């Protein structure tokens, strides 16, 4: 009897030798969504299927969608045509040292330095030190195209940006952020497109939504998604900011 797509997704997870939680993190899928799919309580949406194929490009998409054919693409049974990421030469390295590895489906694995919470204090002091940045652990994001900017990954600290909604940025989430050159700080920030920012100050790093910008006074108003009184809006002078990075992607560890 032909299996359902939910059963085929369950089989993929089982054959990965990962727990549901680990596979969800590996494929950038919310664990609750993956659990519901495996249990058969919800039909998988296109976004979930796309994330599985992106994470495991050797899966035969026709098999996944219809049950026809083999689970894995035939060329991968004949020979292992792809190298692991550590064995591959980067397809492209931009001027900031960000590495891009081409995937069989035409997308890219983007490898960037990670600033964990434990390194916040040192990063504040040494973020322009190339040797320090080069020694940081790296993490990967899957992207559609090569970017020419300066990118970093930051581990989030605290729950100020967690309001329980899908847009929440939770404690220990990893975000991909693109540095905005100081040359553009006096221009209107693109808050509609990129509402959430990593802001590096003289003594700390914060993640906030910028809800207002006073170009004359060179000030921004920072907002937390969490409505708790301790996370009230506040104003920052751009002169007190060392680095400003807009968040363009997120890997959630909250399920």
N, C-alpha and C positions, 0 to 999 in steps of 0.2 A: 504494500500500500504506500502510495506517495506521501511523503512527509509534508507538513505545513511549513511555511516560512519561519514561524516561531520555533519549530523543532530544529530547523536547519541552523538557525542562529544559536540555539542551545548547543548543537553539535560543534559549531565553530569555537564557542567558548570552552567547551569540554576538551577539545583537541588542542587548545592553546596551552593546556596545563596551568592556566591561571585561574584564580578564584574570580567570582563575578566582580568583586570589588576591584581586583587588580586589572581585569580585562576592561572594565569600565574606564578606569584611569588611563590605561594604555590606549584606548580608542577614543578618549575624550567624550564619553557618553555618561550621562548621569546614571548612577547605579540604580536608582529607583526605576528609571525608564527601562534599563536593561533587564532588571528583575521582572518587571511587569510583562515584558516581551517574552522572556523565557518561560514564564508561567502560563503564557497564552491569554492573559487577561486584556491585553491590548494588541492591536495590529501595529507592526513596525511602520513608522513613517519613513519617507524618503531620506530625511536627514540622518536617521540612525543607520540606514543601509549604506548611505554614502560614507559615513564615518568608519564603518566596518571595512568597506572596500579600500578606503584610503589607508587605514591602518594595516590591512592585510591584502595588498594588491595581487597576491597569488591566488586568492579565492576566485573561483569561476562565478562571475556575476549571474550568468544564465542559470547555473545550478541554484544559487542563492534565491533568485526570484521565482523560478519555476520548478526546481527539483530535477530538471533535465541535465544529463551529462554527469561529469565527475565534479567532485567538490573543489579540486584544485585545477588550475589552468594546465593544459596538457604540456606546454613547453617546460613547465617547472618539474614535470615528472621525468622528462627526458634528460634534462640537465639543469643544474642550479645556475640560472643565468644572472642572478643578482647577488651582489656581495652584501655583507652586513655593512652597516653605516660606518663602522670603524675601519673597514677595509677599503671603502670607496675613496676615490679622489673627489674632492668637491667639484661640482659642475661649475660653480662660480663662487668667488670670494670677493665681496665688495670692499670698497676702500676703507671701511671701518673694521674689517676682519670678520664680518658675519659670513658664515659658510652656508652654501646651498647645495643639497644633494638631490639630483633628479630622480624621480620615482617612475616606475613603469607606466603609471596612469597620467603622466604629464605634469603632475604637481611636484612640489619640492618639500624636502625636509630641511627646515631652517634651524641652524644650530647657533645659539646665542649664549653669552655669559649669564649666569644666574647669581643674583644677589640675595642670599638667604637672610632671614631676620638676624641671625647671629653675626652677619657681616655688615649690618647697617652702619654701625658706628665707624668702622674702618672705611667703608665706601664713602661716607660723608667727607672724610679727610682726604681720601686718595682716589676719588673717582676719575681724575684726569691722569692718573699714573698708569701708563700702558702696561707695565709689568704686573701691577696688581690685578688689573682687569683680565689680562691674559692667563693669570694663574687661577681664576675663578672656575668653578665647576660649570659645565655647559649643559643646557637642556634643549630639547627640540620642539618645534611647532611645525605643523603641516600647513603650507601656504600655497596659494594658487600661482604666485609669480615672484620673481626675484625683486627685492627692494634694495634701493641704493642708500638708504639712510643708516643711522646709527641705532641699533636695537639692543635692548637689554631685557632680561626676565627678572622679575622681582617676586619674592615670596611675600604675601600679604600678612600683616600683623594686626590682630584684633578684629572686632566685629562692627566697627563704625559704619562699614559699607554693606552691612547685611540687614535687609529689611524683610527677609523671607521670600522675596520674589525671585523670578528667574534671572533678573539682572543683578542680583546681589553679587558682591565680590567678598568672599568669606575668608575667615582666618585660615591661613596656610594655603590658600589658592595661589597659583602661579600665573602671573600676567605677563604678556609680551607688550613692551612699551617702546615707542619710537621717540627719540630725543628731538625736541623742537629747538632749533638753533636760536641763540639769543638775538640774532639779527631780526627775528620775526616776533619778538616779544611785545613790541610796541604796536603791532598790527592786531586786528580783531582775531581772537582765537576761534577756531572752528569747533565750537562747543556742540553744535547740532550734530555734527558727524562723529565727534569724539568727546563725549561728555565727561569721561572719567580720566583722571590724570594721576601720575606719580610725581610728587613734588619733593625735591631734595632741598632741605634747608640746612642751615649751618650746624644744626645739632641733631637732626632726625630726618626720617623719610616718612611721608604720609601719602595715603591714597584717598583722593577726594573727587567729587564732582565740582567743576567750576561753573557757577550759576550766574555770575555777573563779572563784568570787567569794566573798570573805570580807566579809560585810556589817558585822560588828563592827569589823574593822580597816580597812574601806573600801579593800580591795585586790582586784585582779584578777590572775589568772594567764594569761599570754599564751603561745600555742603556735604553732609553725611547722609546716606540713605536711611540709616538707623535713626528712628525718631526719638530715641532716649534723650532726655534733657542734657546729659553730659556731652552729647555730640552736636551742640548748637553750631549754627553757621558762624564763620569768622572771616576776617579780612586779612589778606597778606599783601605786603608791599613787594612788588617784583624785585626790588633791590635786595630783599632778604632771601631770594630764591637762588640756589646754586645751579640747579638743573631742573628742567621741566620736560616730562615725557608723557605723551598721550597713549593711553591703553588701546591696543588694537586687537588683542585676543586674550583668551583666558583658559586656563586648565583648572577645572574645579576638583577639589578633593572632598567636597562636602556632599553627602548623599542622604 
